[in-house]
Amino acid sequence: MGIKSELERTREELNILIKNKEIITNDKELLELSIKLDKLINEYMNSINKSI
């Protein structure tokens, strides 16, 4: 799975959690997804910078 598709999937999952925050009992899940998304964005940006 490429970085772009993983990034899209993680972003969708994070957006669903944010929209449904009232049913989340553990904010750790949201934090973990935020960290994962941040890492994926960094990987994606690094891959773009290497291709320049």
Phi, psi and omega per residue, in radians:
M1 nan 2.267 -3.121
G2 -1.333 2.868 -3.129
I3 -1.047 -0.726 -3.085
K4 -1.075 -0.799 -3.130
S5 -1.212 -0.632 3.081
E6 -1.138 -0.693 3.104
L7 -1.090 -0.794 3.121
E8 -1.082 -0.788 -3.120
R9 -1.104 -0.751 -3.138
T10 -1.174 -0.689 3.123
R11 -1.116 -0.741 3.102
E12 -1.073 -0.768 3.137
E13 -1.097 -0.744 3.121
L14 -1.126 -0.747 3.128
N15 -1.090 -0.685 3.093
I16 -1.100 -0.762 3.132
L17 -1.117 -0.696 3.130
I18 -1.131 -0.762 3.138
K19 -1.126 -0.559 -3.090
N20 -1.830 0.435 -3.028
K21 -0.937 -0.556 -3.104
E22 -1.083 -0.369 3.125
I23 -1.712 -0.040 3.110
I24 -1.446 2.182 3.127
T25 -1.704 -0.240 -3.097
N26 -2.262 1.878 -3.128
D27 -1.189 -0.184 3.113
K28 -1.044 -0.643 3.127
E29 -1.065 -0.757 3.112
L30 -1.147 -0.754 3.121
L31 -1.087 -0.770 3.137
E32 -1.073 -0.716 3.109
L33 -1.181 -0.658 3.103
S34 -1.087 -0.744 3.119
I35 -1.137 -0.748 3.120
K36 -1.070 -0.769 3.129
L37 -1.095 -0.735 3.121
D38 -1.070 -0.759 3.118
K39 -1.113 -0.727 3.124
L40 -1.122 -0.701 3.099
I41 -1.092 -0.756 3.117
N42 -1.086 -0.754 3.096
E43 -1.056 -0.778 -3.129
Y44 -1.098 -0.796 3.142
M45 -1.138 -0.686 3.097
N46 -1.112 -0.680 3.134
S47 -1.188 -0.600 3.082
I48 -1.174 -0.780 -3.127
N49 -1.100 -0.605 3.127
K50 -1.209 -0.489 -3.105
S51 -1.473 -0.121 -3.133
I52 -1.454 nan nan
